[in-house]
Amino acid sequence: MIFLIINGMLVVSAYASLVAKTNRCKCFCGILTAVLSVVSLLLFLYLQESSGGPDYGQIIFQRVLPLGGYSLMFLLGLAIYLRNKKPKETTES
């Protein structure tokens, strides 16, 4: 149940980071997307190992593709954060 809630929050935060109007909101949602994707990935691995692991010959579909999807969500959140954060102002004397 927790896994489904976190995945739902992940999808909502990814959508919000793409459609938000302010940079602060985009940065917050980008970080939230990255963090939630890591938490979802860890929960996915825990649930898969507790149920016995992937079936023989199905490791690509049952482990590698979901890992790639969560990794892409992490990179999406990180990219949105880095693109929208404000650069530090430098003062030259």
C-alpha positions as CSV (number, residue, x, y, z in Angstrom):
1,M,0.0,0.0,0.0
2,I,2.8,2.4,0.9
3,F,4.5,1.6,-2.4
4,L,1.4,2.6,-4.4
5,I,1.0,5.8,-2.4
6,I,4.6,6.8,-3.0
7,N,4.4,6.0,-6.7
8,G,1.2,8.1,-6.9
9,M,3.0,11.0,-5.2
10,L,5.9,10.5,-7.6
11,V,3.7,10.9,-10.7
12,V,2.0,13.9,-9.2
13,S,5.2,15.6,-8.3
14,A,6.7,14.9,-11.7
15,Y,3.6,16.4,-13.4
16,A,3.6,19.4,-11.1
17,S,7.3,20.1,-11.8
18,L,6.6,20.2,-15.5
19,V,3.5,22.5,-15.4
20,A,4.4,24.8,-12.4
21,K,4.8,28.5,-13.3
22,T,7.3,29.6,-10.7
23,N,10.9,28.5,-10.5
24,R,10.7,27.9,-6.7
25,C,7.8,25.5,-7.2
26,K,9.6,23.7,-10.1
27,C,12.8,23.3,-8.0
28,F,10.8,21.9,-5.0
29,C,8.9,19.5,-7.2
30,G,12.1,18.5,-9.0
31,I,13.8,17.6,-5.8
32,L,10.7,15.8,-4.5
33,T,10.5,13.8,-7.7
34,A,14.2,12.7,-7.4
35,V,13.8,11.7,-3.7
36,L,10.5,9.9,-4.3
37,S,12.0,8.0,-7.2
38,V,14.8,6.7,-5.0
39,V,12.4,5.8,-2.2
40,S,10.1,4.0,-4.8
41,L,13.1,2.2,-6.2
42,L,14.2,0.9,-2.8
43,L,10.7,-0.2,-1.9
44,F,10.4,-2.0,-5.3
45,L,13.6,-3.9,-4.6
46,Y,12.6,-4.7,-1.1
47,L,9.2,-6.0,-2.2
48,Q,10.7,-8.0,-5.1
49,E,13.2,-9.7,-2.8
50,S,10.7,-10.4,-0.1
51,S,8.5,-12.1,-2.7
52,G,11.3,-14.4,-4.0
53,G,13.0,-12.3,-6.6
54,P,12.5,-12.3,-10.4
55,D,11.5,-15.5,-12.2
56,Y,14.2,-17.4,-14.0
57,G,14.9,-15.8,-17.4
58,Q,12.7,-12.8,-16.7
59,I,15.2,-10.6,-14.9
60,I,15.3,-8.0,-17.7
61,F,11.5,-7.4,-17.6
62,Q,11.1,-7.8,-13.8
63,R,14.2,-6.0,-12.6
64,V,16.2,-4.1,-15.2
65,L,13.4,-2.2,-16.9
66,P,11.8,-0.9,-13.7
67,L,15.2,0.1,-12.4
68,G,15.7,2.0,-15.7
69,G,12.4,3.7,-15.3
70,Y,13.0,4.9,-11.7
71,S,16.5,6.0,-12.8
72,L,15.0,8.1,-15.5
73,M,12.5,9.7,-13.1
74,F,15.5,10.5,-10.8
75,L,17.3,12.1,-13.6
76,L,14.2,14.0,-14.7
77,G,13.8,15.5,-11.2
78,L,17.4,16.4,-11.0
79,A,17.4,18.0,-14.4
80,I,14.3,20.1,-13.6
81,Y,15.9,21.2,-10.3
82,L,19.2,22.2,-11.9
83,R,17.6,24.0,-14.8
84,N,15.3,26.1,-12.6
85,K,17.5,27.0,-9.6
86,K,18.6,30.5,-9.4
87,P,22.3,31.2,-10.1
88,K,24.3,32.8,-7.3
89,E,24.9,36.5,-7.8
90,T,28.6,37.4,-7.8
91,T,29.7,40.8,-6.8
92,E,33.0,42.0,-8.3
93,S,34.9,44.8,-6.6
